[in-house]
Amino acid sequence: MVMERQGKVLRLLAENKLAESRQGEVDLDHIMADFVQTFRNKSVFAEKKRLLIKEYPIAAEAALRNAGFVKEITDYVLYR
């Protein structure tokens, strides 16, 4: 997963299977949940109170919702 343009663009390196761990492949839901926790702890984008993703792959929609992003019209928003 790569966040570009201060979080406005989400790009996936491979659909639903982005990294490997000792147990096997880590899914997108797990990665997005970790990102949300990191954002809320102010470890990334510390100056932002919300993160607005305007461009994202369709395959990421369920993972965004499951991680806590809220859909606002065509964008996804995460509030700290």
PDB file of N, CA, C and O in Angstrom:
ATOM      1  N   MET A   1       0.840  -1.167   0.000  1.00  0.00           N
ATOM      2  CA  MET A   1       0.000   0.000   0.000  1.00  0.00           C
ATOM      3  C   MET A   1       0.887   1.233   0.000  1.00  0.00           C
ATOM      4  O   MET A   1       1.886   1.285   0.717  1.00  0.00           O
ATOM      5  N   VAL A   2       0.526   2.212  -0.794  1.00  0.00           N
ATOM      6  CA  VAL A   2       1.257   3.471  -0.863  1.00  0.00           C
ATOM      7  C   VAL A   2       0.247   4.605  -0.800  1.00  0.00           C
ATOM      8  O   VAL A   2      -0.751   4.597  -1.521  1.00  0.00           O
ATOM      9  N   MET A   3       0.508   5.585   0.068  1.00  0.00           N
ATOM     10  CA  MET A   3      -0.328   6.781   0.144  1.00  0.00           C
ATOM     11  C   MET A   3       0.446   7.911  -0.524  1.00  0.00           C
ATOM     12  O   MET A   3       1.580   8.199  -0.142  1.00  0.00           O
ATOM     13  N   GLU A   4      -0.157   8.549  -1.513  1.00  0.00           N
ATOM     14  CA  GLU A   4       0.490   9.639  -2.237  1.00  0.00           C
ATOM     15  C   GLU A   4      -0.293  10.926  -2.041  1.00  0.00           C
ATOM     16  O   GLU A   4      -1.454  10.911  -1.633  1.00  0.00           O
ATOM     17  N   ARG A   5       0.366  12.044  -2.339  1.00  0.00           N
ATOM     18  CA  ARG A   5      -0.256  13.365  -2.287  1.00  0.00           C
ATOM     19  C   ARG A   5      -0.919  13.621  -0.941  1.00  0.00           C
ATOM     20  O   ARG A   5      -2.095  13.979  -0.873  1.00  0.00           O
ATOM     21  N   GLN A   6      -0.164  13.436   0.114  1.00  0.00           N
ATOM     22  CA  GLN A   6      -0.624  13.668   1.485  1.00  0.00           C
ATOM     23  C   GLN A   6      -1.855  12.844   1.833  1.00  0.00           C
ATOM     24  O   GLN A   6      -2.749  13.309   2.540  1.00  0.00           O
ATOM     25  N   GLY A   7      -1.890  11.617   1.328  1.00  0.00           N
ATOM     26  CA  GLY A   7      -2.967  10.709   1.662  1.00  0.00           C
ATOM     27  C   GLY A   7      -4.158  10.756   0.730  1.00  0.00           C
ATOM     28  O   GLY A   7      -5.110  10.001   0.932  1.00  0.00           O
ATOM     29  N   LYS A   8      -4.149  11.605  -0.277  1.00  0.00           N
ATOM     30  CA  LYS A   8      -5.303  11.728  -1.167  1.00  0.00           C
ATOM     31  C   LYS A   8      -5.410  10.574  -2.152  1.00  0.00           C
ATOM     32  O   LYS A   8      -6.492  10.300  -2.672  1.00  0.00           O
ATOM     33  N   VAL A   9      -4.297   9.895  -2.414  1.00  0.00           N
ATOM     34  CA  VAL A   9      -4.286   8.801  -3.380  1.00  0.00           C
ATOM     35  C   VAL A   9      -3.791   7.536  -2.691  1.00  0.00           C
ATOM     36  O   VAL A   9      -2.726   7.529  -2.074  1.00  0.00           O
ATOM     37  N   LEU A  10      -4.568   6.478  -2.802  1.00  0.00           N
ATOM     38  CA  LEU A  10      -4.190   5.175  -2.257  1.00  0.00           C
ATOM     39  C   LEU A  10      -3.877   4.253  -3.421  1.00  0.00           C
ATOM     40  O   LEU A  10      -4.704   4.084  -4.316  1.00  0.00           O
ATOM     41  N   ARG A  11      -2.699   3.658  -3.420  1.00  0.00           N
ATOM     42  CA  ARG A  11      -2.319   2.706  -4.457  1.00  0.00           C
ATOM     43  C   ARG A  11      -1.977   1.373  -3.803  1.00  0.00           C
ATOM     44  O   ARG A  11      -1.373   1.327  -2.731  1.00  0.00           O
ATOM     45  N   LEU A  12      -2.371   0.304  -4.461  1.00  0.00           N
ATOM     46  CA  LEU A  12      -2.075  -1.036  -3.972  1.00  0.00           C
ATOM     47  C   LEU A  12      -0.970  -1.645  -4.826  1.00  0.00           C
ATOM     48  O   LEU A  12      -0.951  -1.478  -6.045  1.00  0.00           O
ATOM     49  N   LEU A  13      -0.058  -2.346  -4.180  1.00  0.00           N
ATOM     50  CA  LEU A  13       1.016  -3.002  -4.904  1.00  0.00           C
ATOM     51  C   LEU A  13       0.522  -4.303  -5.534  1.00  0.00           C
ATOM     52  O   LEU A  13       1.004  -4.694  -6.598  1.00  0.00           O
ATOM     53  N   ALA A  14      -0.409  -4.960  -4.906  1.00  0.00           N
ATOM     54  CA  ALA A  14      -1.063  -6.158  -5.433  1.00  0.00           C
ATOM     55  C   ALA A  14      -2.415  -6.262  -4.736  1.00  0.00           C
ATOM     56  O   ALA A  14      -2.514  -5.951  -3.549  1.00  0.00           O
ATOM     57  N   GLU A  15      -3.435  -6.683  -5.431  1.00  0.00           N
ATOM     58  CA  GLU A  15      -4.774  -6.722  -4.848  1.00  0.00           C
ATOM     59  C   GLU A  15      -4.874  -7.756  -3.731  1.00  0.00           C
ATOM     60  O   GLU A  15      -4.577  -8.934  -3.929  1.00  0.00           O
ATOM     61  N   ASN A  16      -5.299  -7.295  -2.549  1.00  0.00           N
ATOM     62  CA  ASN A  16      -5.564  -8.102  -1.355  1.00  0.00           C
ATOM     63  C   ASN A  16      -4.368  -8.847  -0.786  1.00  0.00           C
ATOM     64  O   ASN A  16      -4.485  -9.422   0.297  1.00  0.00           O
ATOM     65  N   LYS A  17      -3.234  -8.867  -1.454  1.00  0.00           N
ATOM     66  CA  LYS A  17      -2.068  -9.589  -0.947  1.00  0.00           C
ATOM     67  C   LYS A  17      -0.853  -8.700  -1.120  1.00  0.00           C
ATOM     68  O   LYS A  17      -0.239  -8.697  -2.187  1.00  0.00           O
ATOM     69  N   LEU A  18      -0.498  -7.954  -0.103  1.00  0.00           N
ATOM     70  CA  LEU A  18       0.521  -6.934  -0.246  1.00  0.00           C
ATOM     71  C   LEU A  18       1.859  -7.294   0.372  1.00  0.00           C
ATOM     72  O   LEU A  18       2.892  -6.786  -0.064  1.00  0.00           O
ATOM     73  N   ALA A  19       1.867  -8.131   1.345  1.00  0.00           N
ATOM     74  CA  ALA A  19       3.118  -8.428   2.034  1.00  0.00           C
ATOM     75  C   ALA A  19       3.085  -9.860   2.542  1.00  0.00           C
ATOM     76  O   ALA A  19       2.028 -10.490   2.595  1.00  0.00           O
ATOM     77  N   GLU A  20       4.218 -10.349   2.901  1.00  0.00           N
ATOM     78  CA  GLU A  20       4.277 -11.694   3.456  1.00  0.00           C
ATOM     79  C   GLU A  20       4.908 -11.651   4.828  1.00  0.00           C
ATOM     80  O   GLU A  20       5.832 -10.876   5.076  1.00  0.00           O
ATOM     81  N   SER A  21       4.410 -12.479   5.711  1.00  0.00           N
ATOM     82  CA  SER A  21       4.977 -12.614   7.038  1.00  0.00           C
ATOM     83  C   SER A  21       5.379 -14.070   7.228  1.00  0.00           C
ATOM     84  O   SER A  21       5.305 -14.861   6.288  1.00  0.00           O
ATOM     85  N   ARG A  22       5.792 -14.418   8.401  1.00  0.00           N
ATOM     86  CA  ARG A  22       6.178 -15.808   8.652  1.00  0.00           C
ATOM     87  C   ARG A  22       4.995 -16.751   8.498  1.00  0.00           C
ATOM     88  O   ARG A  22       5.168 -17.904   8.102  1.00  0.00           O
ATOM     89  N   GLN A  23       3.800 -16.276   8.807  1.00  0.00           N
ATOM     90  CA  GLN A  23       2.607 -17.124   8.706  1.00  0.00           C
ATOM     91  C   GLN A  23       2.054 -17.187   7.285  1.00  0.00           C
ATOM     92  O   GLN A  23       1.169 -17.999   7.020  1.00  0.00           O
ATOM     93  N   GLY A  24       2.534 -16.375   6.381  1.00  0.00           N
ATOM     94  CA  GLY A  24       2.018 -16.336   5.015  1.00  0.00           C
ATOM     95  C   GLY A  24       1.647 -14.926   4.621  1.00  0.00           C
ATOM     96  O   GLY A  24       2.260 -13.964   5.084  1.00  0.00           O
ATOM     97  N   GLU A  25       0.657 -14.799   3.776  1.00  0.00           N
ATOM     98  CA  GLU A  25       0.299 -13.492   3.246  1.00  0.00           C
ATOM     99  C   GLU A  25      -0.564 -12.701   4.221  1.00  0.00           C
ATOM    100  O   GLU A  25      -1.417 -13.259   4.911  1.00  0.00           O
ATOM    101  N   VAL A  26      -0.333 -11.411   4.265  1.00  0.00           N
ATOM    102  CA  VAL A  26      -1.114 -10.500   5.099  1.00  0.00           C
ATOM    103  C   VAL A  26      -2.151  -9.841   4.198  1.00  0.00           C
ATOM    104  O   VAL A  26      -1.805  -9.347   3.125  1.00  0.00           O
ATOM    105  N   ASP A  27      -3.411  -9.824   4.612  1.00  0.00           N
ATOM    106  CA  ASP A  27      -4.441  -9.265   3.740  1.00  0.00           C
ATOM    107  C   ASP A  27      -4.592  -7.758   3.918  1.00  0.00           C
ATOM    108  O   ASP A  27      -4.074  -7.169   4.865  1.00  0.00           O
ATOM    109  N   LEU A  28      -5.305  -7.163   2.994  1.00  0.00           N
ATOM    110  CA  LEU A  28      -5.479  -5.717   2.962  1.00  0.00           C
ATOM    111  C   LEU A  28      -6.219  -5.201   4.188  1.00  0.00           C
ATOM    112  O   LEU A  28      -5.908  -4.110   4.667  1.00  0.00           O
ATOM    113  N   ASP A  29      -7.183  -5.942   4.711  1.00  0.00           N
ATOM    114  CA  ASP A  29      -7.911  -5.513   5.913  1.00  0.00           C
ATOM    115  C   ASP A  29      -6.954  -5.306   7.085  1.00  0.00           C
ATOM    116  O   ASP A  29      -7.048  -4.311   7.804  1.00  0.00           O
ATOM    117  N   HIS A  30      -6.051  -6.234   7.269  1.00  0.00           N
ATOM    118  CA  HIS A  30      -5.076  -6.144   8.365  1.00  0.00           C
ATOM    119  C   HIS A  30      -4.149  -4.944   8.175  1.00  0.00           C
ATOM    120  O   HIS A  30      -3.856  -4.220   9.127  1.00  0.00           O
ATOM    121  N   ILE A  31      -3.701  -4.743   6.961  1.00  0.00           N
ATOM    122  CA  ILE A  31      -2.796  -3.623   6.676  1.00  0.00           C
ATOM    123  C   ILE A  31      -3.503  -2.288   6.889  1.00  0.00           C
ATOM    124  O   ILE A  31      -2.921  -1.370   7.466  1.00  0.00           O
ATOM    125  N   MET A  32      -4.749  -2.167   6.433  1.00  0.00           N
ATOM    126  CA  MET A  32      -5.486  -0.919   6.605  1.00  0.00           C
ATOM    127  C   MET A  32      -5.775  -0.661   8.087  1.00  0.00           C
ATOM    128  O   MET A  32      -5.704   0.483   8.536  1.00  0.00           O
ATOM    129  N   ALA A  33      -6.095  -1.697   8.843  1.00  0.00           N
ATOM    130  CA  ALA A  33      -6.334  -1.533  10.281  1.00  0.00           C
ATOM    131  C   ALA A  33      -5.068  -1.034  10.978  1.00  0.00           C
ATOM    132  O   ALA A  33      -5.140  -0.170  11.852  1.00  0.00           O
ATOM    133  N   ASP A  34      -3.920  -1.571  10.599  1.00  0.00           N
ATOM    134  CA  ASP A  34      -2.650  -1.103  11.161  1.00  0.00           C
ATOM    135  C   ASP A  34      -2.377   0.347  10.787  1.00  0.00           C
ATOM    136  O   ASP A  34      -1.880   1.120  11.605  1.00  0.00           O
ATOM    137  N   PHE A  35      -2.701   0.718   9.549  1.00  0.00           N
ATOM    138  CA  PHE A  35      -2.500   2.098   9.114  1.00  0.00           C
ATOM    139  C   PHE A  35      -3.383   3.052   9.916  1.00  0.00           C
ATOM    140  O   PHE A  35      -2.924   4.113  10.338  1.00  0.00           O
ATOM    141  N   VAL A  36      -4.646   2.681  10.127  1.00  0.00           N
ATOM    142  CA  VAL A  36      -5.565   3.535  10.888  1.00  0.00           C
ATOM    143  C   VAL A  36      -5.038   3.742  12.303  1.00  0.00           C
ATOM    144  O   VAL A  36      -5.065   4.858  12.822  1.00  0.00           O
ATOM    145  N   GLN A  37      -4.562   2.677  12.922  1.00  0.00           N
ATOM    146  CA  GLN A  37      -4.009   2.798  14.275  1.00  0.00           C
ATOM    147  C   GLN A  37      -2.788   3.724  14.278  1.00  0.00           C
ATOM    148  O   GLN A  37      -2.631   4.546  15.181  1.00  0.00           O
ATOM    149  N   THR A  38      -1.941   3.590  13.283  1.00  0.00           N
ATOM    150  CA  THR A  38      -0.752   4.444  13.161  1.00  0.00           C
ATOM    151  C   THR A  38      -1.151   5.899  12.969  1.00  0.00           C
ATOM    152  O   THR A  38      -0.549   6.790  13.566  1.00  0.00           O
ATOM    153  N   PHE A  39      -2.165   6.149  12.138  1.00  0.00           N
ATOM    154  CA  PHE A  39      -2.657   7.509  11.900  1.00  0.00           C
ATOM    155  C   PHE A  39      -3.235   8.102  13.188  1.00  0.00           C
ATOM    156  O   PHE A  39      -2.953   9.252  13.526  1.00  0.00           O
ATOM    157  N   ARG A  40      -4.029   7.329  13.891  1.00  0.00           N
ATOM    158  CA  ARG A  40      -4.661   7.827  15.120  1.00  0.00           C
ATOM    159  C   ARG A  40      -3.657   8.054  16.240  1.00  0.00           C
ATOM    160  O   ARG A  40      -3.914   8.847  17.146  1.00  0.00           O
ATOM    161  N   ASN A  41      -2.523   7.374  16.192  1.00  0.00           N
ATOM    162  CA  ASN A  41      -1.445   7.597  17.160  1.00  0.00           C
ATOM    163  C   ASN A  41      -0.537   8.756  16.753  1.00  0.00           C
ATOM    164  O   ASN A  41       0.447   9.044  17.435  1.00  0.00           O
ATOM    165  N   LYS A  42      -0.865   9.418  15.650  1.00  0.00           N
ATOM    166  CA  LYS A  42      -0.116  10.561  15.117  1.00  0.00           C
ATOM    167  C   LYS A  42       1.316  10.212  14.711  1.00  0.00           C
ATOM    168  O   LYS A  42       2.215  11.049  14.786  1.00  0.00           O
ATOM    169  N   SER A  43       1.514   8.966  14.281  1.00  0.00           N
ATOM    170  CA  SER A  43       2.829   8.559  13.793  1.00  0.00           C
ATOM    171  C   SER A  43       3.018   8.928  12.329  1.00  0.00           C
ATOM    172  O   SER A  43       4.151   9.084  11.873  1.00  0.00           O
ATOM    173  N   VAL A  44       1.931   9.068  11.592  1.00  0.00           N
ATOM    174  CA  VAL A  44       1.962   9.548  10.205  1.00  0.00           C
ATOM    175  C   VAL A  44       0.923  10.645  10.064  1.00  0.00           C
ATOM    176  O   VAL A  44      -0.112  10.614  10.730  1.00  0.00           O
ATOM    177  N   PHE A  45       1.193  11.611   9.200  1.00  0.00           N
ATOM    178  CA  PHE A  45       0.279  12.739   8.981  1.00  0.00           C
ATOM    179  C   PHE A  45      -0.153  13.366  10.308  1.00  0.00           C
ATOM    180  O   PHE A  45      -1.339  13.616  10.526  1.00  0.00           O
ATOM    181  N   ALA A  46       0.799  13.613  11.177  1.00  0.00           N
ATOM    182  CA  ALA A  46       0.529  14.098  12.534  1.00  0.00           C
ATOM    183  C   ALA A  46      -0.225  15.429  12.561  1.00  0.00           C
ATOM    184  O   ALA A  46      -0.972  15.695  13.502  1.00  0.00           O
ATOM    185  N   GLU A  47      -0.037  16.262  11.544  1.00  0.00           N
ATOM    186  CA  GLU A  47      -0.677  17.578  11.531  1.00  0.00           C
ATOM    187  C   GLU A  47      -2.128  17.535  11.057  1.00  0.00           C
ATOM    188  O   GLU A  47      -2.847  18.526  11.188  1.00  0.00           O
ATOM    189  N   LYS A  48      -2.567  16.401  10.509  1.00  0.00           N
ATOM    190  CA  LYS A  48      -3.921  16.305   9.964  1.00  0.00           C
ATOM    191  C   LYS A  48      -4.907  15.762  10.993  1.00  0.00           C
ATOM    192  O   LYS A  48      -4.590  14.854  11.761  1.00  0.00           O
ATOM    193  N   LYS A  49      -6.112  16.336  10.992  1.00  0.00           N
ATOM    194  CA  LYS A  49      -7.179  15.841  11.862  1.00  0.00           C
ATOM    195  C   LYS A  49      -8.043  14.823  11.136  1.00  0.00           C
ATOM    196  O   LYS A  49      -8.746  14.030  11.763  1.00  0.00           O
ATOM    197  N   ARG A  50      -7.985  14.850   9.826  1.00  0.00           N
ATOM    198  CA  ARG A  50      -8.715  13.877   9.024  1.00  0.00           C
ATOM    199  C   ARG A  50      -7.908  13.558   7.783  1.00  0.00           C
ATOM    200  O   ARG A  50      -7.103  14.365   7.318  1.00  0.00           O
ATOM    201  N   LEU A  51      -8.132  12.393   7.267  1.00  0.00           N
ATOM    202  CA  LEU A  51      -7.452  11.946   6.066  1.00  0.00           C
ATOM    203  C   LEU A  51      -8.509  11.697   5.008  1.00  0.00           C
ATOM    204  O   LEU A  51      -9.425  10.903   5.222  1.00  0.00           O
ATOM    205  N   LEU A  52      -8.396  12.361   3.879  1.00  0.00           N
ATOM    206  CA  LEU A  52      -9.368  12.259   2.795  1.00  0.00           C
ATOM    207  C   LEU A  52      -8.716  11.534   1.625  1.00  0.00           C
ATOM    208  O   LEU A  52      -7.731  12.007   1.058  1.00  0.00           O
ATOM    209  N   ILE A  53      -9.269  10.391   1.277  1.00  0.00           N
ATOM    210  CA  ILE A  53      -8.750   9.629   0.136  1.00  0.00           C
ATOM    211  C   ILE A  53      -9.694   9.837  -1.031  1.00  0.00           C
ATOM    212  O   ILE A  53     -10.854   9.430  -0.984  1.00  0.00           O
ATOM    213  N   LYS A  54      -9.195  10.469  -2.074  1.00  0.00           N
ATOM    214  CA  LYS A  54      -9.997  10.785  -3.249  1.00  0.00           C
ATOM    215  C   LYS A  54      -9.852   9.745  -4.348  1.00  0.00           C
ATOM    216  O   LYS A  54     -10.797   9.498  -5.097  1.00  0.00           O
ATOM    217  N   GLU A  55      -8.684   9.138  -4.450  1.00  0.00           N
ATOM    218  CA  GLU A  55      -8.436   8.138  -5.489  1.00  0.00           C
ATOM    219  C   GLU A  55      -8.022   6.836  -4.826  1.00  0.00           C
ATOM    220  O   GLU A  55      -7.096   6.807  -4.016  1.00  0.00           O
ATOM    221  N   TYR A  56      -8.711   5.769  -5.174  1.00  0.00           N
ATOM    222  CA  TYR A  56      -8.437   4.467  -4.572  1.00  0.00           C
ATOM    223  C   TYR A  56      -8.931   3.389  -5.525  1.00  0.00           C
ATOM    224  O   TYR A  56      -9.861   3.621  -6.297  1.00  0.00           O
ATOM    225  N   PRO A  57      -8.318   2.215  -5.477  1.00  0.00           N
ATOM    226  CA  PRO A  57      -8.807   1.115  -6.302  1.00  0.00           C
ATOM    227  C   PRO A  57     -10.119   0.561  -5.745  1.00  0.00           C
ATOM    228  O   PRO A  57     -10.327   0.554  -4.532  1.00  0.00           O
ATOM    229  N   ILE A  58     -10.981   0.110  -6.610  1.00  0.00           N
ATOM    230  CA  ILE A  58     -12.265  -0.451  -6.199  1.00  0.00           C
ATOM    231  C   ILE A  58     -12.052  -1.616  -5.227  1.00  0.00           C
ATOM    232  O   ILE A  58     -12.851  -1.815  -4.312  1.00  0.00           O
ATOM    233  N   ALA A  59     -10.989  -2.376  -5.423  1.00  0.00           N
ATOM    234  CA  ALA A  59     -10.705  -3.533  -4.565  1.00  0.00           C
ATOM    235  C   ALA A  59     -10.437  -3.131  -3.119  1.00  0.00           C
ATOM    236  O   ALA A  59     -10.502  -3.979  -2.228  1.00  0.00           O
ATOM    237  N   ALA A  60     -10.140  -1.870  -2.867  1.00  0.00           N
ATOM    238  CA  ALA A  60      -9.811  -1.412  -1.514  1.00  0.00           C
ATOM    239  C   ALA A  60     -11.024  -0.905  -0.738  1.00  0.00           C
ATOM    240  O   ALA A  60     -10.909  -0.632   0.457  1.00  0.00           O
ATOM    241  N   GLU A  61     -12.169  -0.776  -1.379  1.00  0.00           N
ATOM    242  CA  GLU A  61     -13.334  -0.185  -0.711  1.00  0.00           C
ATOM    243  C   GLU A  61     -13.739  -0.927   0.560  1.00  0.00           C
ATOM    244  O   GLU A  61     -13.961  -0.290   1.590  1.00  0.00           O
ATOM    245  N   ALA A  62     -13.839  -2.226   0.518  1.00  0.00           N
ATOM    246  CA  ALA A  62     -14.259  -2.991   1.697  1.00  0.00           C
ATOM    247  C   ALA A  62     -13.238  -2.846   2.823  1.00  0.00           C
ATOM    248  O   ALA A  62     -13.616  -2.697   3.985  1.00  0.00           O
ATOM    249  N   ALA A  63     -11.962  -2.888   2.492  1.00  0.00           N
ATOM    250  CA  ALA A  63     -10.914  -2.756   3.512  1.00  0.00           C
ATOM    251  C   ALA A  63     -10.945  -1.363   4.139  1.00  0.00           C
ATOM    252  O   ALA A  63     -10.723  -1.228   5.342  1.00  0.00           O
ATOM    253  N   LEU A  64     -11.216  -0.329   3.348  1.00  0.00           N
ATOM    254  CA  LEU A  64     -11.314   1.027   3.879  1.00  0.00           C
ATOM    255  C   LEU A  64     -12.465   1.116   4.882  1.00  0.00           C
ATOM    256  O   LEU A  64     -12.295   1.638   5.984  1.00  0.00           O
ATOM    257  N   ARG A  65     -13.626   0.609   4.499  1.00  0.00           N
ATOM    258  CA  ARG A  65     -14.792   0.626   5.404  1.00  0.00           C
ATOM    259  C   ARG A  65     -14.517  -0.182   6.668  1.00  0.00           C
ATOM    260  O   ARG A  65     -14.817   0.275   7.771  1.00  0.00           O
ATOM    261  N   ASN A  66     -13.957  -1.366   6.519  1.00  0.00           N
ATOM    262  CA  ASN A  66     -13.680  -2.228   7.673  1.00  0.00           C
ATOM    263  C   ASN A  66     -12.670  -1.603   8.626  1.00  0.00           C
ATOM    264  O   ASN A  66     -12.705  -1.867   9.828  1.00  0.00           O
ATOM    265  N   ALA A  67     -11.774  -0.780   8.102  1.00  0.00           N
ATOM    266  CA  ALA A  67     -10.744  -0.154   8.933  1.00  0.00           C
ATOM    267  C   ALA A  67     -11.239   1.096   9.649  1.00  0.00           C
ATOM    268  O   ALA A  67     -10.564   1.595  10.549  1.00  0.00           O
ATOM    269  N   GLY A  68     -12.418   1.616   9.262  1.00  0.00           N
ATOM    270  CA  GLY A  68     -12.959   2.781   9.951  1.00  0.00           C
ATOM    271  C   GLY A  68     -13.123   4.015   9.090  1.00  0.00           C
ATOM    272  O   GLY A  68     -13.551   5.055   9.591  1.00  0.00           O
ATOM    273  N   PHE A  69     -12.797   3.934   7.816  1.00  0.00           N
ATOM    274  CA  PHE A  69     -13.028   5.063   6.915  1.00  0.00           C
ATOM    275  C   PHE A  69     -14.521   5.187   6.652  1.00  0.00           C
ATOM    276  O   PHE A  69     -15.233   4.183   6.621  1.00  0.00           O
ATOM    277  N   VAL A  70     -14.995   6.409   6.464  1.00  0.00           N
ATOM    278  CA  VAL A  70     -16.401   6.686   6.188  1.00  0.00           C
ATOM    279  C   VAL A  70     -16.504   7.210   4.769  1.00  0.00           C
ATOM    280  O   VAL A  70     -15.721   8.066   4.357  1.00  0.00           O
ATOM    281  N   LYS A  71     -17.473   6.695   4.018  1.00  0.00           N
ATOM    282  CA  LYS A  71     -17.653   7.154   2.641  1.00  0.00           C
ATOM    283  C   LYS A  71     -18.460   8.445   2.642  1.00  0.00           C
ATOM    284  O   LYS A  71     -19.547   8.508   3.215  1.00  0.00           O
ATOM    285  N   GLU A  72     -17.920   9.468   1.999  1.00  0.00           N
ATOM    286  CA  GLU A  72     -18.601  10.754   1.817  1.00  0.00           C
ATOM    287  C   GLU A  72     -18.647  11.034   0.323  1.00  0.00           C
ATOM    288  O   GLU A  72     -17.644  11.431  -0.269  1.00  0.00           O
ATOM    289  N   ILE A  73     -19.777  10.833  -0.270  1.00  0.00           N
ATOM    290  CA  ILE A  73     -20.034  10.933  -1.698  1.00  0.00           C
ATOM    291  C   ILE A  73     -19.143   9.933  -2.431  1.00  0.00           C
ATOM    292  O   ILE A  73     -19.470   8.747  -2.451  1.00  0.00           O
ATOM    293  N   THR A  74     -18.027  10.362  -3.037  1.00  0.00           N
ATOM    294  CA  THR A  74     -17.155   9.422  -3.740  1.00  0.00           C
ATOM    295  C   THR A  74     -15.821   9.218  -3.028  1.00  0.00           C
ATOM    296  O   THR A  74     -14.997   8.425  -3.483  1.00  0.00           O
ATOM    297  N   ASP A  75     -15.600   9.913  -1.931  1.00  0.00           N
ATOM    298  CA  ASP A  75     -14.332   9.856  -1.217  1.00  0.00           C
ATOM    299  C   ASP A  75     -14.480   9.043   0.074  1.00  0.00           C
ATOM    300  O   ASP A  75     -15.591   8.790   0.540  1.00  0.00           O
ATOM    301  N   TYR A  76     -13.345   8.645   0.635  1.00  0.00           N
ATOM    302  CA  TYR A  76     -13.332   8.012   1.948  1.00  0.00           C
ATOM    303  C   TYR A  76     -12.584   8.908   2.923  1.00  0.00           C
ATOM    304  O   TYR A  76     -11.525   9.443   2.595  1.00  0.00           O
ATOM    305  N   VAL A  77     -13.138   9.071   4.127  1.00  0.00           N
ATOM    306  CA  VAL A  77     -12.569   9.972   5.130  1.00  0.00           C
ATOM    307  C   VAL A  77     -12.327   9.190   6.418  1.00  0.00           C
ATOM    308  O   VAL A  77     -13.137   8.361   6.834  1.00  0.00           O
ATOM    309  N   LEU A  78     -11.190   9.484   7.027  1.00  0.00           N
ATOM    310  CA  LEU A  78     -10.859   8.918   8.339  1.00  0.00           C
ATOM    311  C   LEU A  78     -10.600  10.066   9.278  1.00  0.00           C
ATOM    312  O   LEU A  78      -9.738  10.907   9.023  1.00  0.00           O
ATOM    313  N   TYR A  79     -11.348  10.103  10.371  1.00  0.00           N
ATOM    314  CA  TYR A  79     -11.175  11.137  11.374  1.00  0.00           C
ATOM    315  C   TYR A  79     -10.316  10.599  12.502  1.00  0.00           C
ATOM    316  O   TYR A  79     -10.434   9.436  12.889  1.00  0.00           O
ATOM    317  N   ARG A  80      -9.454  11.454  13.026  1.00  0.00           N
ATOM    318  CA  ARG A  80      -8.581  11.041  14.118  1.00  0.00           C
ATOM    319  C   ARG A  80      -9.422  10.839  15.331  1.00  0.00           C
ATOM    320  O   ARG A  80      -8.904  10.486  16.390  1.00  0.00           O
TER     321      ARG A  80
END
